[in-house]
Amino acid sequence: ANVGKWHLGTAALGGRFHPTNSGYDHFSGLLSGGLSDYYDWTKIKGTTSTPVTTYATTDTVDDAIEWLDIQHGQDKPFFLWVAFNAPHTPFHLPPTDLHSFDTLTTTQSIIDADPYPYYKAAVEAMDTEIGRLLNSLPADVRANTTVIFMGDNGSPGQVARPPLTNQTAKGKIYDGGINIPMIISGPKVNNQIGRAHV
């Protein structure tokens, strides 16, 4: 299954790049790359479009858990790719129960003036929801599941912090654009901490 952001082709391209035409049995999420509003967006489930008012990160995890619940009784290997839209522009305030930034406002001019704490809140919200997703697995399934977490690019320039700048962040070939997190955990993984260079 593929749940969340696809960003590898849309129905406008004749449907040939739709996830279910690319090897996935199930898809729910967003075919394009970004959302203009994390609380008001259109989700594709299979080939059906549905308006959604649930926070996108939460909705993605809801769909992933729903699909996993179906798999639990089948006693066979599964592959689930979960791709979150946030943290990403537009910067926003996630639901308050998903992060610890209690003093943030929803006033867009304030968010635009200093998006960094909102970006951090979106990262924490994603982390909270990933925890909910992993906790939804029965203990024996979780113990036998390999989990890979990785980013697809560096942080946006608007939230870059020294020594990085807007010119050395996402979209650039400097460390700020290409140095991404990657964590692999599972029964066949040795517990090693290190940094891989390519």
N, CA, C and O of each residue as an XYZ file, in Angstrom:
792
protein
N       0.841     -1.195      0.000
C       0.000      0.000      0.000
C       0.872      1.239      0.000
O       1.999      1.223      0.497
N       0.348      2.296     -0.554
C       0.976      3.611     -0.540
C      -0.037      4.567      0.060
O      -1.168      4.661     -0.416
N       0.369      5.280      1.113
C      -0.530      6.197      1.800
C       0.173      7.537      1.960
O       1.317      7.596      2.410
N      -0.513      8.606      1.591
C       0.033      9.949      1.758
C       0.407     10.586      0.434
O      -0.306     10.457     -0.562
N       1.530     11.272      0.441
C       1.979     12.050     -0.719
C       2.619     11.129     -1.756
O       3.546     10.385     -1.440
N       2.130     11.178     -2.980
C       2.686     10.369     -4.067
C       3.728     11.177     -4.835
O       4.906     10.820     -4.826
N       3.326     12.238     -5.487
C       4.233     13.206     -6.117
C       5.083     12.604     -7.243
O       6.171     13.099     -7.534
N       4.586     11.544     -7.867
C       5.323     10.935     -8.983
C       4.480     10.856    -10.246
O       4.806     10.107    -11.167
N       3.402     11.622    -10.294
C       2.545     11.635    -11.474
C       1.091     11.675    -11.065
O       0.718     11.177    -10.003
N       0.275     12.267    -11.912
C      -1.143     12.440    -11.594
C      -2.010     11.890    -12.721
O      -1.514     11.449    -13.758
N      -3.309     11.928    -12.486
C      -4.257     11.477    -13.500
C      -4.146     12.312    -14.763
O      -4.505     11.846    -15.844
N      -3.657     13.532    -14.644
C      -3.491     14.403    -15.809
C      -2.488     13.817    -16.797
O      -2.455     14.220    -17.960
N      -1.678     12.877    -16.344
C      -0.705     12.223    -17.212
C      -1.250     10.898    -17.763
O      -0.487      9.999    -18.117
N      -2.550     10.797    -17.826
C      -3.165      9.607    -18.385
C      -3.325      8.472    -17.395
O      -3.703      7.367    -17.785
N      -3.047      8.716    -16.121
C      -3.241      7.705    -15.102
C      -2.147      6.670    -15.023
O      -2.140      5.857    -14.099
N      -1.215      6.674    -15.973
C      -0.211      5.607    -15.993
C       0.757      5.700    -14.837
O       1.436      4.720    -14.529
N       0.846      6.866    -14.175
C       1.735      7.017    -13.036
C       0.996      6.931    -11.705
O       1.590      7.186    -10.657
N      -0.272      6.582    -11.727
C      -1.035      6.398    -10.489
C      -0.405      5.253     -9.703
O       0.039      4.276    -10.307
N      -0.352      5.343     -8.373
C       0.281      4.282     -7.584
C      -0.240      2.872     -7.880
O       0.534      1.915     -7.889
N      -1.550      2.741     -8.122
C      -2.076      1.405     -8.388
C      -1.707      0.896     -9.780
O      -1.906     -0.279    -10.086
N      -1.171      1.779    -10.621
C      -0.620      1.346    -11.911
C       0.896      1.211    -11.838
O       1.562      0.959    -12.842
N       1.428      1.382    -10.629
C       2.876      1.319    -10.428
C       3.257      0.250     -9.412
O       4.347      0.297     -8.840
N       2.367     -0.713     -9.183
C       2.698     -1.847     -8.334
C       2.022     -1.889     -6.980
O       2.176     -2.873     -6.256
N       1.278     -0.860     -6.610
C       0.597     -0.854     -5.312
C      -0.824     -1.373     -5.453
O      -1.516     -1.051     -6.419
N      -1.256     -2.174     -4.493
C      -2.637     -2.667     -4.478
C      -3.600     -1.628     -3.926
O      -4.790     -1.644     -4.241
N      -3.079     -0.720     -3.099
C      -3.930      0.266     -2.430
C      -3.228      1.618     -2.430
O      -2.013      1.702     -2.247
N      -4.016      2.678     -2.638
C      -3.509      4.036     -2.508
C      -4.572      4.915     -1.885
O      -5.749      4.836     -2.236
N      -4.138      5.765     -0.943
C      -4.990      6.849     -0.459
C      -4.077      8.004     -0.096
O      -3.074      7.823      0.595
N      -4.427      9.185     -0.562
C      -3.593     10.340     -0.265
C      -3.679     11.392     -1.332
O      -4.749     11.674     -1.871
N      -2.531     11.972     -1.631
C      -2.443     13.107     -2.540
C      -1.520     12.748     -3.694
O      -0.367     12.377     -3.473
N      -2.014     12.853     -4.922
C      -1.182     12.519     -6.078
C      -0.143     13.595     -6.358
O       0.967     13.289     -6.792
N      -0.497     14.854     -6.112
C       0.457     15.930     -6.376
C       1.411     16.089     -5.196
O       1.344     15.333     -4.227
N       2.298     17.076     -5.285
C       3.351     17.192     -4.289
C       3.018     17.980     -3.047
O       3.581     17.703     -1.988
N       2.125     18.954     -3.128
C       1.924     19.815     -1.976
C       0.473     20.135     -1.697
O      -0.408     19.937     -2.534
N       0.253     20.638     -0.494
C      -1.074     21.074     -0.074
C      -1.059     22.586      0.124
O      -0.066     23.145      0.590
N      -2.140     23.236     -0.223
C      -2.245     24.664      0.061
C      -2.833     24.897      1.442
O      -2.688     25.984      2.001
N      -3.500     23.880      2.003
C      -4.093     23.982      3.335
C      -4.096     22.583      3.954
O      -4.675     21.658      3.386
N      -3.463     22.427      5.095
C      -3.355     21.112      5.734
C      -4.638     20.669      6.424
O      -4.741     19.530      6.879
N      -5.614     21.564      6.502
C      -6.890     21.254      7.131
C      -8.058     21.238      6.146
O      -9.199     21.003      6.544
N      -7.788     21.482      4.884
C      -8.845     21.541      3.872
C      -8.223     21.155      2.534
O      -7.615     21.989      1.862
N      -8.376     19.898      2.152
C      -7.708     19.392      0.969
C      -8.519     18.244      0.379
O      -9.497     17.794      0.977
N      -8.113     17.778     -0.783
C      -8.822     16.694     -1.469
C      -7.961     15.446     -1.486
O      -6.819     15.471     -1.945
N      -8.518     14.351     -0.980
C      -7.809     13.073     -0.926
C      -8.298     12.172     -2.046
O      -9.486     12.135     -2.366
N      -7.361     11.450     -2.629
C      -7.690     10.410     -3.610
C      -7.592      9.065     -2.890
O      -6.573      8.760     -2.271
N      -8.636      8.281     -2.973
C      -8.607      6.916     -2.431
C      -8.983      5.998     -3.575
O     -10.135      5.957     -4.006
N      -7.987      5.253     -4.067
C      -8.190      4.515     -5.305
C      -8.284      5.520     -6.435
O      -7.291      6.143     -6.810
N      -9.489      5.674     -6.979
C      -9.709      6.678     -8.030
C     -10.773      7.688     -7.622
O     -11.202      8.495     -8.446
N     -11.206      7.658     -6.361
C     -12.259      8.539     -5.877
C     -11.676      9.737     -5.144
O     -10.782      9.590     -4.310
N     -12.188     10.929     -5.459
C     -11.764     12.152     -4.778
C     -12.733     12.478     -3.656
O     -13.949     12.413     -3.833
N     -12.178     12.835     -2.482
C     -12.995     13.158     -1.322
C     -12.451     14.401     -0.635
O     -11.250     14.478     -0.377
N     -13.319     15.395     -0.326
C     -12.839     16.537      0.442
C     -12.540     16.118      1.883
O     -13.294     15.350      2.480
N     -11.436     16.627      2.438
C     -10.994     16.245      3.782
C     -10.756     17.510      4.604
O     -10.176     18.480      4.115
N     -11.211     17.487      5.862
C     -10.946     18.593      6.778
C     -10.140     18.134      7.992
O      -9.933     18.912      8.923
N      -9.690     16.898      7.992
C      -8.800     16.390      9.039
C      -7.375     16.830      8.713
O      -6.986     16.853      7.546
N      -6.598     17.177      9.733
C      -5.200     17.557      9.546
C      -4.509     16.471      8.725
O      -4.626     15.288      9.044
N      -3.801     16.857      7.685
C      -3.275     15.909      6.700
C      -2.387     14.832      7.327
O      -2.494     13.665      6.952
N      -1.518     15.193      8.267
C      -0.636     14.206      8.897
C      -1.456     13.166      9.648
O      -1.160     11.973      9.586
N      -2.479     13.615     10.352
C      -3.349     12.708     11.101
C      -4.141     11.816     10.152
O      -4.270     10.615     10.386
N      -4.668     12.402      9.086
C      -5.446     11.618      8.127
C      -4.582     10.534      7.474
O      -5.048      9.417      7.249
N      -3.334     10.862      7.172
C      -2.425      9.881      6.577
C      -2.224      8.704      7.507
O      -2.257      7.554      7.069
N      -2.015      8.978      8.791
C      -1.825      7.888      9.754
C      -3.129      7.113      9.955
O      -3.100      5.891     10.105
N      -4.262      7.802      9.961
C      -5.554      7.099     10.057
C      -5.690      6.083      8.928
O      -6.077      4.938      9.161
N      -5.371      6.506      7.699
C      -5.478      5.606      6.552
C      -4.486      4.455      6.646
O      -4.817      3.321      6.299
N      -3.267      4.737      7.113
C      -2.263      3.679      7.252
C      -2.707      2.645      8.279
O      -2.570      1.443      8.052
N      -3.240      3.110      9.408
C      -3.713      2.184     10.452
C      -4.887      1.363      9.939
O      -4.974      0.163     10.200
N      -5.785      2.006      9.214
C      -6.932      1.281      8.648
C      -6.456      0.152      7.736
O      -6.973     -0.963      7.806
N      -5.469      0.438      6.876
C      -4.955     -0.595      5.974
C      -4.231     -1.685      6.757
O      -4.394     -2.869      6.459
N      -3.440     -1.305      7.747
C      -2.715     -2.289      8.552
C      -3.670     -3.196      9.323
O      -3.408     -4.389      9.475
N      -4.770     -2.637      9.806
C      -5.756     -3.447     10.524
C      -6.288     -4.576      9.647
O      -6.560     -5.676     10.128
N      -6.431     -4.292      8.367
C      -6.890     -5.326      7.418
C      -5.830     -6.400      7.265
O      -6.163     -7.573      7.096
N      -4.551     -6.021      7.321
C      -3.454     -6.970      7.113
C      -3.220     -7.886      8.311
O      -2.695     -8.987      8.145
N      -3.597     -7.456      9.512
C      -3.247     -8.203     10.727
C      -3.693     -9.656     10.687
O      -2.965    -10.534     11.149
N      -4.867     -9.923     10.149
C      -5.368    -11.293     10.154
C      -4.863    -12.139      9.014
O      -5.236    -13.309      8.920
N      -4.032    -11.606      8.143
C      -3.637    -12.338      6.948
C      -2.336    -13.110      7.109
O      -2.017    -13.956      6.274
N      -1.583    -12.834      8.164
C      -0.374    -13.594      8.492
C       0.557    -13.754      7.292
O       1.022    -14.854      6.996
N       0.819    -12.652      6.614
C       1.769    -12.682      5.499
C       2.523    -11.355      5.475
O       2.053    -10.368      6.040
N       3.675    -11.324      4.834
C       4.450    -10.077      4.796
C       3.670     -8.947      4.123
O       2.832     -9.187      3.253
N       3.958     -7.718      4.538
C       3.325     -6.557      3.924
C       4.372     -5.482      3.705
O       5.416     -5.461      4.356
N       4.067     -4.586      2.767
C       4.887     -3.399      2.532
C       3.961     -2.199      2.547
O       2.979     -2.154      1.806
N       4.273     -1.231      3.386
C       3.484     -0.009      3.467
C       4.420      1.176      3.367
O       5.344      1.315      4.168
N       4.183      2.031      2.385
C       4.944      3.267      2.221
C       4.041      4.404      2.695
O       2.973      4.633      2.127
N       4.473      5.116      3.741
C       3.731      6.245      4.284
C       4.543      7.503      4.012
O       5.667      7.635      4.496
N       3.979      8.425      3.241
C       4.690      9.651      2.863
C       3.911     10.857      3.366
O       2.784     11.102      2.936
N       4.516     11.607      4.277
C       3.851     12.771      4.860
C       4.103     14.021      4.028
O       5.161     14.171      3.417
N       3.116     14.919      4.011
C       3.286     16.223      3.361
C       4.026     17.202      4.269
O       4.869     17.969      3.803
N       3.718     17.178      5.536
C       4.375     18.081      6.490
C       5.524     17.341      7.159
O       5.446     16.125      7.333
N       6.585     18.039      7.536
C       6.709     19.490      7.546
C       7.041     20.042      6.160
O       7.963     19.564      5.499
N       6.315     21.010      5.743
C       6.474     21.579      4.404
C       5.722     22.892      4.370
O       4.869     23.152      5.219
N       6.041     23.720      3.388
C       5.239     24.917      3.177
C       3.860     24.490      2.682
O       3.746     23.430      2.068
N       2.824     25.261      2.921
C       2.820     26.485      3.692
C       2.970     26.190      5.188
O       2.407     25.221      5.697
N       3.734     27.037      5.883
C       3.930     26.827      7.306
C       2.616     27.099      8.030
O       1.860     27.994      7.654
N       2.357     26.318      9.070
C       1.043     26.324      9.699
C       1.177     25.869     11.149
O       2.245     25.420     11.565
N       0.099     25.984     11.914
C       0.059     25.485     13.280
C      -0.648     24.142     13.283
O      -1.842     24.077     12.988
N       0.064     23.062     13.610
C      -0.590     21.750     13.701
C      -1.551     21.705     14.889
O      -1.517     22.601     15.732
N      -2.402     20.688     14.976
C      -3.278     20.547     16.148
C      -2.454     20.554     17.441
O      -1.398     19.926     17.517
N      -2.942     21.261     18.438
C      -2.163     21.479     19.652
C      -1.872     20.201     20.434
O      -0.910     20.162     21.200
N      -2.677     19.160     20.259
C      -2.422     17.921     20.995
C      -1.293     17.094     20.371
O      -0.944     16.039     20.900
N      -0.719     17.558     19.256
C       0.342     16.808     18.586
C       1.731     17.394     18.825
O       2.726     16.818     18.385
N       1.812     18.534     19.517
C       3.125     19.163     19.722
C       3.138     19.904     21.047
O       2.104     20.048     21.699
N       4.314     20.373     21.441
C       4.484     21.014     22.754
C       4.707     22.524     22.671
O       5.113     23.131     23.662
N       4.452     23.145     21.519
C       4.659     24.580     21.343
C       3.369     25.316     21.708
O       2.555     25.630     20.839
N       3.196     25.584     22.994
C       1.917     26.084     23.511
C       1.626     27.547     23.214
O       0.474     27.969     23.316
N       2.633     28.335     22.849
C       2.415     29.781     22.709
C       2.253     30.233     21.258
O       2.206     31.434     20.993
N       2.169     29.308     20.330
C       2.068     29.686     18.919
C       0.652     30.107     18.569
O      -0.313     29.643     19.177
N       0.534     30.980     17.596
C      -0.743     31.516     17.153
C      -1.073     31.016     15.746
O      -0.206     30.492     15.046
N      -2.309     31.178     15.346
C      -2.699     30.822     13.980
C      -2.676     32.030     13.051
O      -3.057     31.913     11.886
N      -2.242     33.176     13.534
C      -2.198     34.393     12.722
C      -1.138     34.247     11.637
O       0.047     34.101     11.938
N      -1.561     34.286     10.376
C      -0.657     33.985      9.277
C       0.503     34.969      9.167
O       1.614     34.573      8.813
N       0.261     36.243      9.466
C       1.353     37.219      9.370
C       2.452     36.915     10.389
O       3.631     37.136     10.111
N       2.078     36.414     11.557
C       3.066     36.035     12.580
C       3.814     34.777     12.139
O       5.029     34.683     12.309
N       3.097     33.825     11.581
C       3.727     32.607     11.062
C       4.727     32.966      9.971
O       5.851     32.464      9.965
N       4.321     33.831      9.051
C       5.197     34.218      7.939
C       6.442     34.954      8.423
O       7.513     34.818      7.833
N       6.303     35.734      9.496
C       7.438     36.508     10.008
C       8.493     35.619     10.650
O       9.681     35.939     10.609
N       8.072     34.502     11.244
C       9.016     33.574     11.881
C       8.471     32.150     11.781
O       7.881     31.646     12.736
N       8.665     31.496     10.628
C       8.087     30.165     10.434
C       8.797     29.051     11.189
O       8.267     27.944     11.292
N       9.993     29.322     11.723
C      10.797     28.250     12.332
C      10.076     27.472     13.439
O      10.072     26.242     13.392
N       9.460     28.135     14.438
C       8.790     27.341     15.473
C       7.612     26.528     14.929
O       7.287     25.470     15.469
N       6.978     27.013     13.872
C       5.860     26.278     13.271
C       6.369     25.051     12.516
O       5.729     24.000     12.503
N       7.524     25.210     11.893
C       8.170     24.077     11.232
C       8.519     23.001     12.269
O       8.272     21.814     12.053
N       9.098     23.434     13.397
C       9.439     22.491     14.461
C       8.183     21.823     15.023
O       8.202     20.631     15.331
N       7.102     22.577     15.156
C       5.842     22.006     15.645
C       5.310     20.960     14.667
O       4.770     19.938     15.089
N       5.458     21.207     13.364
C       5.009     20.242     12.357
C       5.863     18.975     12.394
O       5.349     17.875     12.194
N       7.168     19.127     12.650
C       8.038     17.954     12.798
C       7.607     17.140     14.008
O       7.512     15.915     13.934
N       7.344     17.820     15.126
C       6.920     17.107     16.332
C       5.560     16.446     16.132
O       5.329     15.339     16.618
N       4.665     17.118     15.421
C       3.352     16.532     15.131
C       3.506     15.262     14.300
O       2.831     14.263     14.548
N       4.396     15.308     13.316
C       4.657     14.111     12.511
C       5.220     13.002     13.386
O       4.807     11.848     13.265
N       6.156     13.336     14.266
C       6.751     12.354     15.164
C       5.685     11.721     16.061
O       5.690     10.508     16.267
N       4.777     12.531     16.591
C       3.691     12.029     17.429
C       2.828     11.040     16.655
O       2.470      9.978     17.165
N       2.498     11.401     15.418
C       1.641     10.530     14.617
C       2.367      9.245     14.176
O       1.745      8.189     14.067
N       3.669      9.338     13.926
C       4.433      8.123     13.623
C       4.396      7.186     14.830
O       4.266      5.972     14.675
N       4.512      7.756     16.040
C       4.391      6.948     17.248
C       3.045      6.259     17.333
O       2.969      5.087     17.701
N       1.984      6.972     16.997
C       0.640      6.368     17.017
C       0.543      5.241     16.003
O      -0.064      4.205     16.274
N       1.143      5.443     14.830
C       1.136      4.405     13.801
C       1.863      3.151     14.279
O       1.336      2.045     14.161
N       3.065      3.317     14.813
C       3.838      2.155     15.272
C       3.163      1.469     16.448
O       3.181      0.241     16.543
N       2.568      2.247     17.343
C       1.873      1.664     18.491
C       0.601      0.929     18.103
O       0.075      0.139     18.888
N       0.102      1.182     16.899
C      -1.112      0.481     16.450
C      -0.822     -0.965     16.068
O      -1.734     -1.789     15.998
N       0.450     -1.269     15.820
C       0.810     -2.642     15.463
C       0.842     -3.516     16.708
O       1.347     -3.083     17.744
N       0.318     -4.730     16.633
C       0.481     -5.653     17.762
C       1.966     -5.856     18.042
O       2.789     -5.791     17.129
N       2.306     -6.102     19.296
C       3.709     -6.191     19.711
C       4.488     -7.203     18.889
O       5.636     -6.947     18.524
N       3.880     -8.361     18.587
C       4.605     -9.391     17.834
C       4.846     -8.965     16.388
O       5.877     -9.298     15.804
N       3.898     -8.230     15.811
C       4.060     -7.742     14.439
C       5.134     -6.645     14.411
O       6.001     -6.638     13.537
N       5.065     -5.730     15.367
C       6.052     -4.657     15.426
C       7.463     -5.224     15.607
O       8.418     -4.725     15.011
N       7.589     -6.258     16.425
C       8.907     -6.859     16.674
C       9.472     -7.536     15.430
O      10.677     -7.770     15.338
N       8.604     -7.849     14.477
C       9.032     -8.558     13.267
C       8.948     -7.667     12.023
O       8.949     -8.166     10.898
N       8.874     -6.353     12.230
C       8.707     -5.417     11.125
C       9.931     -4.520     11.012
O      10.410     -3.980     12.011
N      10.430     -4.364      9.804
C      11.509     -3.419      9.548
C      10.896     -2.068      9.204
O      10.057     -1.966      8.309
N      11.319     -1.040      9.917
C      10.811      0.310      9.705
C      11.957      1.165      9.173
O      13.042      1.203      9.754
N      11.700      1.847      8.066
C      12.683      2.763      7.480
C      12.079      4.160      7.493
O      10.997      4.385      6.951
N      12.788      5.092      8.115
C      12.362      6.491      8.129
C      13.426      7.309      7.421
O      14.611      7.213      7.739
N      12.995      8.117      6.456
C      13.966      8.987      5.786
C      13.277     10.214      5.222
O      12.084     10.201      4.916
N      14.060     11.277      5.092
C      13.584     12.488      4.460
C      13.919     12.462      2.980
O      14.744     11.664      2.536
N      13.277     13.337      2.217
C      13.552     13.356      0.780
C      14.412     14.539      0.362
O      14.870     14.596     -0.780
N      14.639     15.489      1.274
C      15.510     16.626      0.980
C      15.756     17.382      2.267
O      15.155     17.082      3.298
N      16.640     18.364      2.207
C      16.935     19.160      3.391
C      15.808     20.109      3.742
O      14.784     20.163      3.062
N      16.014     20.857      4.815
C      15.001     21.794      5.295
C      14.819     22.964      4.331
O      15.768     23.362      3.655
N      13.603     23.518      4.262
C      13.374     24.698      3.417
C      14.248     25.870      3.846
O      14.576     26.012      5.024
N      14.618     26.694      2.898
C      15.476     27.832      3.186
C      14.901     28.795      4.207
O      15.654     29.423      4.951
N      13.577     28.927      4.259
C      12.948     29.875      5.189
C      13.200     29.508      6.649
O      13.088     30.363      7.528
N      13.541     28.242      6.920
C      13.761     27.808      8.303
C      15.203     27.351      8.524
O      15.511     26.733      9.544
N      16.075     27.650      7.582
C      17.488     27.277      7.725
C      18.102     28.025      8.899
O      17.781     29.187      9.145
N      18.980     27.352      9.613
C      19.673     27.935     10.757
C      21.178     27.838     10.539
O      21.649     26.890      9.911
N      21.943     28.810     11.052
C      23.398     28.802     10.863
C      24.002     27.457     11.291
O      23.582     26.893     12.301
N      24.951     26.951     10.558
C      25.694     27.637      9.507
C      24.990     27.595      8.143
O      25.539     28.102      7.166
N      23.803     27.012      8.052
C      23.084     26.962      6.784
C      22.407     28.299      6.515
O      22.128     29.067      7.436
N      22.152     28.561      5.250
C      21.429     29.758      4.836
C      20.384     29.345      3.805
O      20.302     28.178      3.422
N      19.604     30.298      3.370
C      18.624     30.033      2.325
C      19.290     29.508      1.055
O      18.665     28.788      0.277
N      20.553     29.866      0.844
C      21.282     29.449     -0.358
C      22.000     28.105     -0.188
O      22.603     27.603     -1.136
N      21.938     27.524      1.007
C      22.611     26.230      1.221
C      21.650     25.199      1.812
O      22.086     24.237      2.443
N      20.326     25.396      1.608
C      19.312     24.505      2.163
C      18.634     23.713      1.032
O      19.256     23.420      0.011
N      17.378     23.378      1.225
C      16.622     22.584      0.249
C      16.759     23.153     -1.155
O      16.702     24.366     -1.358
N      16.941     22.260     -2.118
C      17.061     22.677     -3.504
C      18.471     23.001     -3.926
O      18.717     23.316     -5.090
N      19.401     22.930     -2.995
C      20.806     23.222     -3.299
C      21.634     21.964     -3.049
O      21.182     21.045     -2.366
N      22.840     21.925     -3.600
C      23.663     20.717     -3.473
C      24.589     20.763     -2.263
O      25.484     19.927     -2.138
N      24.383     21.734     -1.368
C      25.140     21.792     -0.123
C      24.548     20.815      0.891
O      23.472     20.260      0.669
N      25.257     20.605      2.010
C      24.772     19.678      3.031
C      23.342     19.977      3.462
O      22.570     19.053      3.717
N      22.983     21.246      3.545
C      21.632     21.606      3.957
C      20.554     21.135      3.009
O      19.386     21.051      3.390
N      20.925     20.829      1.785
C      19.951     20.349      0.814
C      19.960     18.850      0.619
O      18.950     18.268      0.222
N      21.094     18.214      0.896
C      21.201     16.774      0.598
C      21.464     15.899      1.824
O      21.372     14.675      1.731
N      21.789     16.496      2.964
C      22.031     15.721      4.172
C      20.688     15.473      4.852
O      20.121     16.383      5.456
N      20.178     14.250      4.759
C      18.833     13.948      5.245
C      18.883     12.859      6.315
O      19.841     12.090      6.392
N      17.818     12.806      7.151
C      17.771     11.730      8.134
C      17.431     10.397      7.484
O      16.656     10.334      6.530
N      18.020      9.342      8.014
C      17.653      7.981      7.601
C      17.856      7.068      8.806
O      18.967      6.938      9.320
N      16.787      6.449      9.241
C      16.804      5.552     10.393
C      16.195      4.231      9.953
O      15.115      4.211      9.363
N      16.872      3.139     10.231
C      16.349      1.809      9.923
C      16.332      1.001     11.204
O      17.342      0.911     11.901
N      15.196      0.419     11.514
C      15.058     -0.376     12.725
C      14.282     -1.639     12.399
O      13.315     -1.610     11.637
N      14.715     -2.745     12.981
C      14.011     -3.995     12.752
C      14.797     -5.166     13.278
O      15.908     -4.996     13.779
N      14.231     -6.370     13.171
C      14.847     -7.559     13.765
C      16.176     -7.952     13.129
O      16.974     -8.636     13.770
N      16.436     -7.546     11.905
C      17.673     -7.913     11.214
C      18.704     -6.789     11.206
O      19.737     -6.897     10.544
N      18.427     -5.701     11.946
C      19.302     -4.536     11.924
C      20.165     -4.518     13.174
O      19.652     -4.612     14.289
N      21.479     -4.395     12.991
C      22.375     -4.216     14.126
C      22.214     -2.811     14.663
O      22.060     -1.870     13.885
N      22.245     -2.645     15.975
C      22.114     -1.316     16.576
C      23.432     -0.574     16.480
O      24.303     -0.710     17.339
N      23.565      0.200     15.440
C      24.765      0.997     15.240
C      24.363      2.433     14.973
O      23.384      2.703     14.277
N      25.123      3.335     15.528
C      24.895      4.760     15.280
C      26.063      5.254     14.444
O      27.224      5.054     14.801
N      25.753      5.884     13.357
C      26.817      6.384     12.501
C      26.258      7.306     11.454
O      25.057      7.569     11.400
N      27.141      7.784     10.634
C      26.741      8.679      9.549
C      27.297      8.124      8.260
O      28.505      7.934      8.124
N      26.433      7.869      7.336
C      26.857      7.332      6.041
C      27.142      8.470      5.083
O      26.397      9.448      5.027
N      28.218      8.342      4.333
C      28.556      9.305      3.293
C      28.473      8.602      1.952
O      28.952      7.480      1.783
N      27.857      9.285      1.008
C      27.741      8.706     -0.335
C      28.664      9.456     -1.260
O      28.735      9.143     -2.449
